[in-house]
């Protein structure tokens, strides 16, 4: 994961933290902004994978996180806060894994 991907991932985590801090009364735009950051990371990673700079496993991970993020934004009613927590946890895990791998 390159520096730009790590920066985007951290922006997504920060946006998710903001949405989670608002609790059940979080506005749709706050959630949508967090999901857009996850999508920006996925799009960056797709480009890296196409250019051979990223392995498929990393792209599969972020695709799963993106799907989870959409589920948090568009439940049948309200906002699915537990899913947003899961998105944040998984995104942090991906970021940590790739920082560890990059340090080797």
Phi and psi restraints in degrees (range 20) as a CNS / XPLOR table:
assign (resid 1 and name C) (resid 2 and name N)
       (resid 2 and name CA) (resid 2 and name C) 1.0 -80.7 20.0 2
assign (resid 2 and name N) (resid 2 and name CA)
       (resid 2 and name C) (resid 3 and name N) 1.0 174.6 20.0 2
assign (resid 2 and name C) (resid 3 and name N)
       (resid 3 and name CA) (resid 3 and name C) 1.0 -58.8 20.0 2
assign (resid 3 and name N) (resid 3 and name CA)
       (resid 3 and name C) (resid 4 and name N) 1.0 -42.3 20.0 2
assign (resid 3 and name C) (resid 4 and name N)
       (resid 4 and name CA) (resid 4 and name C) 1.0 -64.3 20.0 2
assign (resid 4 and name N) (resid 4 and name CA)
       (resid 4 and name C) (resid 5 and name N) 1.0 -41.1 20.0 2
assign (resid 4 and name C) (resid 5 and name N)
       (resid 5 and name CA) (resid 5 and name C) 1.0 -63.0 20.0 2
assign (resid 5 and name N) (resid 5 and name CA)
       (resid 5 and name C) (resid 6 and name N) 1.0 -41.3 20.0 2
assign (resid 5 and name C) (resid 6 and name N)
       (resid 6 and name CA) (resid 6 and name C) 1.0 -63.8 20.0 2
assign (resid 6 and name N) (resid 6 and name CA)
       (resid 6 and name C) (resid 7 and name N) 1.0 -38.6 20.0 2
assign (resid 6 and name C) (resid 7 and name N)
       (resid 7 and name CA) (resid 7 and name C) 1.0 -64.8 20.0 2
assign (resid 7 and name N) (resid 7 and name CA)
       (resid 7 and name C) (resid 8 and name N) 1.0 -44.3 20.0 2
assign (resid 7 and name C) (resid 8 and name N)
       (resid 8 and name CA) (resid 8 and name C) 1.0 -64.2 20.0 2
assign (resid 8 and name N) (resid 8 and name CA)
       (resid 8 and name C) (resid 9 and name N) 1.0 -42.7 20.0 2
assign (resid 8 and name C) (resid 9 and name N)
       (resid 9 and name CA) (resid 9 and name C) 1.0 -60.5 20.0 2
assign (resid 9 and name N) (resid 9 and name CA)
       (resid 9 and name C) (resid 10 and name N) 1.0 -42.3 20.0 2
assign (resid 9 and name C) (resid 10 and name N)
       (resid 10 and name CA) (resid 10 and name C) 1.0 -66.7 20.0 2
assign (resid 10 and name N) (resid 10 and name CA)
       (resid 10 and name C) (resid 11 and name N) 1.0 -36.9 20.0 2
assign (resid 10 and name C) (resid 11 and name N)
       (resid 11 and name CA) (resid 11 and name C) 1.0 -62.9 20.0 2
assign (resid 11 and name N) (resid 11 and name CA)
       (resid 11 and name C) (resid 12 and name N) 1.0 -39.5 20.0 2
assign (resid 11 and name C) (resid 12 and name N)
       (resid 12 and name CA) (resid 12 and name C) 1.0 -65.4 20.0 2
assign (resid 12 and name N) (resid 12 and name CA)
       (resid 12 and name C) (resid 13 and name N) 1.0 -43.3 20.0 2
assign (resid 12 and name C) (resid 13 and name N)
       (resid 13 and name CA) (resid 13 and name C) 1.0 -62.3 20.0 2
assign (resid 13 and name N) (resid 13 and name CA)
       (resid 13 and name C) (resid 14 and name N) 1.0 -43.0 20.0 2
assign (resid 13 and name C) (resid 14 and name N)
       (resid 14 and name CA) (resid 14 and name C) 1.0 -61.8 20.0 2
assign (resid 14 and name N) (resid 14 and name CA)
       (resid 14 and name C) (resid 15 and name N) 1.0 -41.9 20.0 2
assign (resid 14 and name C) (resid 15 and name N)
       (resid 15 and name CA) (resid 15 and name C) 1.0 -66.4 20.0 2
assign (resid 15 and name N) (resid 15 and name CA)
       (resid 15 and name C) (resid 16 and name N) 1.0 -38.5 20.0 2
assign (resid 15 and name C) (resid 16 and name N)
       (resid 16 and name CA) (resid 16 and name C) 1.0 -65.9 20.0 2
assign (resid 16 and name N) (resid 16 and name CA)
       (resid 16 and name C) (resid 17 and name N) 1.0 -40.9 20.0 2
assign (resid 16 and name C) (resid 17 and name N)
       (resid 17 and name CA) (resid 17 and name C) 1.0 -59.1 20.0 2
assign (resid 17 and name N) (resid 17 and name CA)
       (resid 17 and name C) (resid 18 and name N) 1.0 -42.2 20.0 2
assign (resid 17 and name C) (resid 18 and name N)
       (resid 18 and name CA) (resid 18 and name C) 1.0 -62.6 20.0 2
assign (resid 18 and name N) (resid 18 and name CA)
       (resid 18 and name C) (resid 19 and name N) 1.0 -44.7 20.0 2
assign (resid 18 and name C) (resid 19 and name N)
       (resid 19 and name CA) (resid 19 and name C) 1.0 -65.1 20.0 2
assign (resid 19 and name N) (resid 19 and name CA)
       (resid 19 and name C) (resid 20 and name N) 1.0 -42.6 20.0 2
assign (resid 19 and name C) (resid 20 and name N)
       (resid 20 and name CA) (resid 20 and name C) 1.0 -66.8 20.0 2
assign (resid 20 and name N) (resid 20 and name CA)
       (resid 20 and name C) (resid 21 and name N) 1.0 -35.5 20.0 2
assign (resid 20 and name C) (resid 21 and name N)
       (resid 21 and name CA) (resid 21 and name C) 1.0 -64.0 20.0 2
assign (resid 21 and name N) (resid 21 and name CA)
       (resid 21 and name C) (resid 22 and name N) 1.0 -28.8 20.0 2
assign (resid 21 and name C) (resid 22 and name N)
       (resid 22 and name CA) (resid 22 and name C) 1.0 -72.5 20.0 2
assign (resid 22 and name N) (resid 22 and name CA)
       (resid 22 and name C) (resid 23 and name N) 1.0 -20.1 20.0 2
assign (resid 22 and name C) (resid 23 and name N)
       (resid 23 and name CA) (resid 23 and name C) 1.0 71.8 20.0 2
assign (resid 23 and name N) (resid 23 and name CA)
       (resid 23 and name C) (resid 24 and name N) 1.0 -156.9 20.0 2
assign (resid 23 and name C) (resid 24 and name N)
       (resid 24 and name CA) (resid 24 and name C) 1.0 -61.5 20.0 2
assign (resid 24 and name N) (resid 24 and name CA)
       (resid 24 and name C) (resid 25 and name N) 1.0 -19.6 20.0 2
assign (resid 24 and name C) (resid 25 and name N)
       (resid 25 and name CA) (resid 25 and name C) 1.0 -90.7 20.0 2
assign (resid 25 and name N) (resid 25 and name CA)
       (resid 25 and name C) (resid 26 and name N) 1.0 11.6 20.0 2
assign (resid 25 and name C) (resid 26 and name N)
       (resid 26 and name CA) (resid 26 and name C) 1.0 -57.5 20.0 2
assign (resid 26 and name N) (resid 26 and name CA)
       (resid 26 and name C) (resid 27 and name N) 1.0 138.7 20.0 2
assign (resid 26 and name C) (resid 27 and name N)
       (resid 27 and name CA) (resid 27 and name C) 1.0 -79.3 20.0 2
assign (resid 27 and name N) (resid 27 and name CA)
       (resid 27 and name C) (resid 28 and name N) 1.0 152.8 20.0 2
assign (resid 27 and name C) (resid 28 and name N)
       (resid 28 and name CA) (resid 28 and name C) 1.0 -58.7 20.0 2
assign (resid 28 and name N) (resid 28 and name CA)
       (resid 28 and name C) (resid 29 and name N) 1.0 -39.4 20.0 2
assign (resid 28 and name C) (resid 29 and name N)
       (resid 29 and name CA) (resid 29 and name C) 1.0 -64.2 20.0 2
assign (resid 29 and name N) (resid 29 and name CA)
       (resid 29 and name C) (resid 30 and name N) 1.0 -34.7 20.0 2
assign (resid 29 and name C) (resid 30 and name N)
       (resid 30 and name CA) (resid 30 and name C) 1.0 -65.3 20.0 2
assign (resid 30 and name N) (resid 30 and name CA)
       (resid 30 and name C) (resid 31 and name N) 1.0 -43.1 20.0 2
assign (resid 30 and name C) (resid 31 and name N)
       (resid 31 and name CA) (resid 31 and name C) 1.0 -66.6 20.0 2
assign (resid 31 and name N) (resid 31 and name CA)
       (resid 31 and name C) (resid 32 and name N) 1.0 -44.8 20.0 2
assign (resid 31 and name C) (resid 32 and name N)
       (resid 32 and name CA) (resid 32 and name C) 1.0 -60.5 20.0 2
assign (resid 32 and name N) (resid 32 and name CA)
       (resid 32 and name C) (resid 33 and name N) 1.0 -38.8 20.0 2
assign (resid 32 and name C) (resid 33 and name N)
       (resid 33 and name CA) (resid 33 and name C) 1.0 -63.0 20.0 2
assign (resid 33 and name N) (resid 33 and name CA)
       (resid 33 and name C) (resid 34 and name N) 1.0 -40.1 20.0 2
assign (resid 33 and name C) (resid 34 and name N)
       (resid 34 and name CA) (resid 34 and name C) 1.0 -65.7 20.0 2
assign (resid 34 and name N) (resid 34 and name CA)
       (resid 34 and name C) (resid 35 and name N) 1.0 -43.2 20.0 2
assign (resid 34 and name C) (resid 35 and name N)
       (resid 35 and name CA) (resid 35 and name C) 1.0 -64.6 20.0 2
assign (resid 35 and name N) (resid 35 and name CA)
       (resid 35 and name C) (resid 36 and name N) 1.0 -38.4 20.0 2
assign (resid 35 and name C) (resid 36 and name N)
       (resid 36 and name CA) (resid 36 and name C) 1.0 -61.2 20.0 2
assign (resid 36 and name N) (resid 36 and name CA)
       (resid 36 and name C) (resid 37 and name N) 1.0 -35.1 20.0 2
assign (resid 36 and name C) (resid 37 and name N)
       (resid 37 and name CA) (resid 37 and name C) 1.0 -67.1 20.0 2
assign (resid 37 and name N) (resid 37 and name CA)
       (resid 37 and name C) (resid 38 and name N) 1.0 -40.5 20.0 2
assign (resid 37 and name C) (resid 38 and name N)
       (resid 38 and name CA) (resid 38 and name C) 1.0 -62.1 20.0 2
assign (resid 38 and name N) (resid 38 and name CA)
       (resid 38 and name C) (resid 39 and name N) 1.0 -41.9 20.0 2
assign (resid 38 and name C) (resid 39 and name N)
       (resid 39 and name CA) (resid 39 and name C) 1.0 -65.6 20.0 2
assign (resid 39 and name N) (resid 39 and name CA)
       (resid 39 and name C) (resid 40 and name N) 1.0 -39.4 20.0 2
assign (resid 39 and name C) (resid 40 and name N)
       (resid 40 and name CA) (resid 40 and name C) 1.0 -60.8 20.0 2
assign (resid 40 and name N) (resid 40 and name CA)
       (resid 40 and name C) (resid 41 and name N) 1.0 -39.9 20.0 2
assign (resid 40 and name C) (resid 41 and name N)
       (resid 41 and name CA) (resid 41 and name C) 1.0 -64.7 20.0 2
assign (resid 41 and name N) (resid 41 and name CA)
       (resid 41 and name C) (resid 42 and name N) 1.0 -45.7 20.0 2
assign (resid 41 and name C) (resid 42 and name N)
       (resid 42 and name CA) (resid 42 and name C) 1.0 -59.6 20.0 2
assign (resid 42 and name N) (resid 42 and name CA)
       (resid 42 and name C) (resid 43 and name N) 1.0 -44.5 20.0 2
assign (resid 42 and name C) (resid 43 and name N)
       (resid 43 and name CA) (resid 43 and name C) 1.0 -63.0 20.0 2
assign (resid 43 and name N) (resid 43 and name CA)
       (resid 43 and name C) (resid 44 and name N) 1.0 -40.4 20.0 2
assign (resid 43 and name C) (resid 44 and name N)
       (resid 44 and name CA) (resid 44 and name C) 1.0 -62.8 20.0 2
assign (resid 44 and name N) (resid 44 and name CA)
       (resid 44 and name C) (resid 45 and name N) 1.0 -43.1 20.0 2
assign (resid 44 and name C) (resid 45 and name N)
       (resid 45 and name CA) (resid 45 and name C) 1.0 -69.7 20.0 2
assign (resid 45 and name N) (resid 45 and name CA)
       (resid 45 and name C) (resid 46 and name N) 1.0 -32.6 20.0 2
assign (resid 45 and name C) (resid 46 and name N)
       (resid 46 and name CA) (resid 46 and name C) 1.0 -61.3 20.0 2
assign (resid 46 and name N) (resid 46 and name CA)
       (resid 46 and name C) (resid 47 and name N) 1.0 -45.8 20.0 2
assign (resid 46 and name C) (resid 47 and name N)
       (resid 47 and name CA) (resid 47 and name C) 1.0 -60.7 20.0 2
assign (resid 47 and name N) (resid 47 and name CA)
       (resid 47 and name C) (resid 48 and name N) 1.0 -44.1 20.0 2
assign (resid 47 and name C) (resid 48 and name N)
       (resid 48 and name CA) (resid 48 and name C) 1.0 -62.0 20.0 2
assign (resid 48 and name N) (resid 48 and name CA)
       (resid 48 and name C) (resid 49 and name N) 1.0 -41.5 20.0 2
assign (resid 48 and name C) (resid 49 and name N)
       (resid 49 and name CA) (resid 49 and name C) 1.0 -64.7 20.0 2
assign (resid 49 and name N) (resid 49 and name CA)
       (resid 49 and name C) (resid 50 and name N) 1.0 -41.2 20.0 2
assign (resid 49 and name C) (resid 50 and name N)
       (resid 50 and name CA) (resid 50 and name C) 1.0 -63.4 20.0 2
assign (resid 50 and name N) (resid 50 and name CA)
       (resid 50 and name C) (resid 51 and name N) 1.0 -30.1 20.0 2
assign (resid 50 and name C) (resid 51 and name N)
       (resid 51 and name CA) (resid 51 and name C) 1.0 -93.8 20.0 2
assign (resid 51 and name N) (resid 51 and name CA)
       (resid 51 and name C) (resid 52 and name N) 1.0 8.1 20.0 2
assign (resid 51 and name C) (resid 52 and name N)
       (resid 52 and name CA) (resid 52 and name C) 1.0 76.8 20.0 2
assign (resid 52 and name N) (resid 52 and name CA)
       (resid 52 and name C) (resid 53 and name N) 1.0 16.3 20.0 2
assign (resid 52 and name C) (resid 53 and name N)
       (resid 53 and name CA) (resid 53 and name C) 1.0 -97.0 20.0 2
assign (resid 53 and name N) (resid 53 and name CA)
       (resid 53 and name C) (resid 54 and name N) 1.0 0.6 20.0 2
assign (resid 53 and name C) (resid 54 and name N)
       (resid 54 and name CA) (resid 54 and name C) 1.0 -145.7 20.0 2
assign (resid 54 and name N) (resid 54 and name CA)
       (resid 54 and name C) (resid 55 and name N) 1.0 138.0 20.0 2
assign (resid 54 and name C) (resid 55 and name N)
       (resid 55 and name CA) (resid 55 and name C) 1.0 -80.5 20.0 2
assign (resid 55 and name N) (resid 55 and name CA)
       (resid 55 and name C) (resid 56 and name N) 1.0 159.1 20.0 2
assign (resid 55 and name C) (resid 56 and name N)
       (resid 56 and name CA) (resid 56 and name C) 1.0 -63.0 20.0 2
assign (resid 56 and name N) (resid 56 and name CA)
       (resid 56 and name C) (resid 57 and name N) 1.0 -33.0 20.0 2
assign (resid 56 and name C) (resid 57 and name N)
       (resid 57 and name CA) (resid 57 and name C) 1.0 -59.7 20.0 2
assign (resid 57 and name N) (resid 57 and name CA)
       (resid 57 and name C) (resid 58 and name N) 1.0 -42.9 20.0 2
assign (resid 57 and name C) (resid 58 and name N)
       (resid 58 and name CA) (resid 58 and name C) 1.0 -64.0 20.0 2
assign (resid 58 and name N) (resid 58 and name CA)
       (resid 58 and name C) (resid 59 and name N) 1.0 -40.4 20.0 2
assign (resid 58 and name C) (resid 59 and name N)
       (resid 59 and name CA) (resid 59 and name C) 1.0 -67.0 20.0 2
assign (resid 59 and name N) (resid 59 and name CA)
       (resid 59 and name C) (resid 60 and name N) 1.0 -39.8 20.0 2
assign (resid 59 and name C) (resid 60 and name N)
       (resid 60 and name CA) (resid 60 and name C) 1.0 -60.7 20.0 2
assign (resid 60 and name N) (resid 60 and name CA)
       (resid 60 and name C) (resid 61 and name N) 1.0 -40.9 20.0 2
assign (resid 60 and name C) (resid 61 and name N)
       (resid 61 and name CA) (resid 61 and name C) 1.0 -61.3 20.0 2
assign (resid 61 and name N) (resid 61 and name CA)
       (resid 61 and name C) (resid 62 and name N) 1.0 -47.6 20.0 2
assign (resid 61 and name C) (resid 62 and name N)
       (resid 62 and name CA) (resid 62 and name C) 1.0 -72.0 20.0 2
assign (resid 62 and name N) (resid 62 and name CA)
       (resid 62 and name C) (resid 63 and name N) 1.0 -29.6 20.0 2
assign (resid 62 and name C) (resid 63 and name N)
       (resid 63 and name CA) (resid 63 and name C) 1.0 -63.9 20.0 2
assign (resid 63 and name N) (resid 63 and name CA)
       (resid 63 and name C) (resid 64 and name N) 1.0 -39.5 20.0 2
assign (resid 63 and name C) (resid 64 and name N)
       (resid 64 and name CA) (resid 64 and name C) 1.0 -65.0 20.0 2
assign (resid 64 and name N) (resid 64 and name CA)
       (resid 64 and name C) (resid 65 and name N) 1.0 -41.4 20.0 2
assign (resid 64 and name C) (resid 65 and name N)
       (resid 65 and name CA) (resid 65 and name C) 1.0 -63.9 20.0 2
assign (resid 65 and name N) (resid 65 and name CA)
       (resid 65 and name C) (resid 66 and name N) 1.0 -39.9 20.0 2
assign (resid 65 and name C) (resid 66 and name N)
       (resid 66 and name CA) (resid 66 and name C) 1.0 -62.9 20.0 2
assign (resid 66 and name N) (resid 66 and name CA)
       (resid 66 and name C) (resid 67 and name N) 1.0 -42.7 20.0 2
assign (resid 66 and name C) (resid 67 and name N)
       (resid 67 and name CA) (resid 67 and name C) 1.0 -61.9 20.0 2
assign (resid 67 and name N) (resid 67 and name CA)
       (resid 67 and name C) (resid 68 and name N) 1.0 -42.4 20.0 2
assign (resid 67 and name C) (resid 68 and name N)
       (resid 68 and name CA) (resid 68 and name C) 1.0 -62.9 20.0 2
assign (resid 68 and name N) (resid 68 and name CA)
       (resid 68 and name C) (resid 69 and name N) 1.0 -39.4 20.0 2
assign (resid 68 and name C) (resid 69 and name N)
       (resid 69 and name CA) (resid 69 and name C) 1.0 -63.4 20.0 2
assign (resid 69 and name N) (resid 69 and name CA)
       (resid 69 and name C) (resid 70 and name N) 1.0 -42.1 20.0 2
assign (resid 69 and name C) (resid 70 and name N)
       (resid 70 and name CA) (resid 70 and name C) 1.0 -61.9 20.0 2
assign (resid 70 and name N) (resid 70 and name CA)
       (resid 70 and name C) (resid 71 and name N) 1.0 -38.4 20.0 2
assign (resid 70 and name C) (resid 71 and name N)
       (resid 71 and name CA) (resid 71 and name C) 1.0 -64.7 20.0 2
assign (resid 71 and name N) (resid 71 and name CA)
       (resid 71 and name C) (resid 72 and name N) 1.0 -31.0 20.0 2
assign (resid 71 and name C) (resid 72 and name N)
       (resid 72 and name CA) (resid 72 and name C) 1.0 -73.9 20.0 2
assign (resid 72 and name N) (resid 72 and name CA)
       (resid 72 and name C) (resid 73 and name N) 1.0 -35.6 20.0 2
assign (resid 72 and name C) (resid 73 and name N)
       (resid 73 and name CA) (resid 73 and name C) 1.0 -78.4 20.0 2
assign (resid 73 and name N) (resid 73 and name CA)
       (resid 73 and name C) (resid 74 and name N) 1.0 -33.2 20.0 2
assign (resid 73 and name C) (resid 74 and name N)
       (resid 74 and name CA) (resid 74 and name C) 1.0 -123.7 20.0 2
assign (resid 74 and name N) (resid 74 and name CA)
       (resid 74 and name C) (resid 75 and name N) 1.0 59.6 20.0 2
assign (resid 74 and name C) (resid 75 and name N)
       (resid 75 and name CA) (resid 75 and name C) 1.0 -76.7 20.0 2
assign (resid 75 and name N) (resid 75 and name CA)
       (resid 75 and name C) (resid 76 and name N) 1.0 178.1 20.0 2
assign (resid 75 and name C) (resid 76 and name N)
       (resid 76 and name CA) (resid 76 and name C) 1.0 -64.2 20.0 2
assign (resid 76 and name N) (resid 76 and name CA)
       (resid 76 and name C) (resid 77 and name N) 1.0 -36.0 20.0 2
assign (resid 76 and name C) (resid 77 and name N)
       (resid 77 and name CA) (resid 77 and name C) 1.0 -141.8 20.0 2
assign (resid 77 and name N) (resid 77 and name CA)
       (resid 77 and name C) (resid 78 and name N) 1.0 141.2 20.0 2
assign (resid 77 and name C) (resid 78 and name N)
       (resid 78 and name CA) (resid 78 and name C) 1.0 64.0 20.0 2
assign (resid 78 and name N) (resid 78 and name CA)
       (resid 78 and name C) (resid 79 and name N) 1.0 -150.1 20.0 2
assign (resid 78 and name C) (resid 79 and name N)
       (resid 79 and name CA) (resid 79 and name C) 1.0 -122.3 20.0 2
assign (resid 79 and name N) (resid 79 and name CA)
       (resid 79 and name C) (resid 80 and name N) 1.0 138.4 20.0 2
assign (resid 79 and name C) (resid 80 and name N)
       (resid 80 and name CA) (resid 80 and name C) 1.0 -91.0 20.0 2
assign (resid 80 and name N) (resid 80 and name CA)
       (resid 80 and name C) (resid 81 and name N) 1.0 90.0 20.0 2
assign (resid 80 and name C) (resid 81 and name N)
       (resid 81 and name CA) (resid 81 and name C) 1.0 -63.9 20.0 2
assign (resid 81 and name N) (resid 81 and name CA)
       (resid 81 and name C) (resid 82 and name N) 1.0 -37.9 20.0 2
assign (resid 81 and name C) (resid 82 and name N)
       (resid 82 and name CA) (resid 82 and name C) 1.0 -62.0 20.0 2
assign (resid 82 and name N) (resid 82 and name CA)
       (resid 82 and name C) (resid 83 and name N) 1.0 -39.6 20.0 2
assign (resid 82 and name C) (resid 83 and name N)
       (resid 83 and name CA) (resid 83 and name C) 1.0 -64.9 20.0 2
assign (resid 83 and name N) (resid 83 and name CA)
       (resid 83 and name C) (resid 84 and name N) 1.0 -37.5 20.0 2
assign (resid 83 and name C) (resid 84 and name N)
       (resid 84 and name CA) (resid 84 and name C) 1.0 -63.3 20.0 2
assign (resid 84 and name N) (resid 84 and name CA)
       (resid 84 and name C) (resid 85 and name N) 1.0 -39.1 20.0 2
assign (resid 84 and name C) (resid 85 and name N)
       (resid 85 and name CA) (resid 85 and name C) 1.0 -62.2 20.0 2
assign (resid 85 and name N) (resid 85 and name CA)
       (resid 85 and name C) (resid 86 and name N) 1.0 -41.6 20.0 2
assign (resid 85 and name C) (resid 86 and name N)
       (resid 86 and name CA) (resid 86 and name C) 1.0 -64.3 20.0 2
assign (resid 86 and name N) (resid 86 and name CA)
       (resid 86 and name C) (resid 87 and name N) 1.0 -40.6 20.0 2
assign (resid 86 and name C) (resid 87 and name N)
       (resid 87 and name CA) (resid 87 and name C) 1.0 -59.8 20.0 2
assign (resid 87 and name N) (resid 87 and name CA)
       (resid 87 and name C) (resid 88 and name N) 1.0 -46.6 20.0 2
assign (resid 87 and name C) (resid 88 and name N)
       (resid 88 and name CA) (resid 88 and name C) 1.0 -61.9 20.0 2
assign (resid 88 and name N) (resid 88 and name CA)
       (resid 88 and name C) (resid 89 and name N) 1.0 -44.8 20.0 2
assign (resid 88 and name C) (resid 89 and name N)
       (resid 89 and name CA) (resid 89 and name C) 1.0 -61.7 20.0 2
assign (resid 89 and name N) (resid 89 and name CA)
       (resid 89 and name C) (resid 90 and name N) 1.0 -46.1 20.0 2
assign (resid 89 and name C) (resid 90 and name N)
       (resid 90 and name CA) (resid 90 and name C) 1.0 -67.9 20.0 2
assign (resid 90 and name N) (resid 90 and name CA)
       (resid 90 and name C) (resid 91 and name N) 1.0 -38.7 20.0 2
assign (resid 90 and name C) (resid 91 and name N)
       (resid 91 and name CA) (resid 91 and name C) 1.0 -65.1 20.0 2
assign (resid 91 and name N) (resid 91 and name CA)
       (resid 91 and name C) (resid 92 and name N) 1.0 -41.7 20.0 2
assign (resid 91 and name C) (resid 92 and name N)
       (resid 92 and name CA) (resid 92 and name C) 1.0 -62.3 20.0 2
assign (resid 92 and name N) (resid 92 and name CA)
       (resid 92 and name C) (resid 93 and name N) 1.0 -40.7 20.0 2
assign (resid 92 and name C) (resid 93 and name N)
       (resid 93 and name CA) (resid 93 and name C) 1.0 -62.4 20.0 2
assign (resid 93 and name N) (resid 93 and name CA)
       (resid 93 and name C) (resid 94 and name N) 1.0 -46.0 20.0 2
assign (resid 93 and name C) (resid 94 and name N)
       (resid 94 and name CA) (resid 94 and name C) 1.0 -61.2 20.0 2
assign (resid 94 and name N) (resid 94 and name CA)
       (resid 94 and name C) (resid 95 and name N) 1.0 -45.5 20.0 2
assign (resid 94 and name C) (resid 95 and name N)
       (resid 95 and name CA) (resid 95 and name C) 1.0 -61.7 20.0 2
assign (resid 95 and name N) (resid 95 and name CA)
       (resid 95 and name C) (resid 96 and name N) 1.0 -46.3 20.0 2
assign (resid 95 and name C) (resid 96 and name N)
       (resid 96 and name CA) (resid 96 and name C) 1.0 -61.5 20.0 2
assign (resid 96 and name N) (resid 96 and name CA)
       (resid 96 and name C) (resid 97 and name N) 1.0 -43.8 20.0 2
assign (resid 96 and name C) (resid 97 and name N)
       (resid 97 and name CA) (resid 97 and name C) 1.0 -59.9 20.0 2
assign (resid 97 and name N) (resid 97 and name CA)
       (resid 97 and name C) (resid 98 and name N) 1.0 -43.0 20.0 2
assign (resid 97 and name C) (resid 98 and name N)
       (resid 98 and name CA) (resid 98 and name C) 1.0 -77.2 20.0 2
assign (resid 98 and name N) (resid 98 and name CA)
       (resid 98 and name C) (resid 99 and name N) 1.0 -30.2 20.0 2
assign (resid 98 and name C) (resid 99 and name N)
       (resid 99 and name CA) (resid 99 and name C) 1.0 -66.9 20.0 2
assign (resid 99 and name N) (resid 99 and name CA)
       (resid 99 and name C) (resid 100 and name N) 1.0 -40.1 20.0 2
assign (resid 99 and name C) (resid 100 and name N)
       (resid 100 and name CA) (resid 100 and name C) 1.0 -64.1 20.0 2
assign (resid 100 and name N) (resid 100 and name CA)
       (resid 100 and name C) (resid 101 and name N) 1.0 -43.4 20.0 2
assign (resid 100 and name C) (resid 101 and name N)
       (resid 101 and name CA) (resid 101 and name C) 1.0 -65.6 20.0 2
assign (resid 101 and name N) (resid 101 and name CA)
       (resid 101 and name C) (resid 102 and name N) 1.0 -38.4 20.0 2
assign (resid 101 and name C) (resid 102 and name N)
       (resid 102 and name CA) (resid 102 and name C) 1.0 -68.6 20.0 2
assign (resid 102 and name N) (resid 102 and name CA)
       (resid 102 and name C) (resid 103 and name N) 1.0 -29.0 20.0 2
assign (resid 102 and name C) (resid 103 and name N)
       (resid 103 and name CA) (resid 103 and name C) 1.0 -73.1 20.0 2
assign (resid 103 and name N) (resid 103 and name CA)
       (resid 103 and name C) (resid 104 and name N) 1.0 -20.7 20.0 2
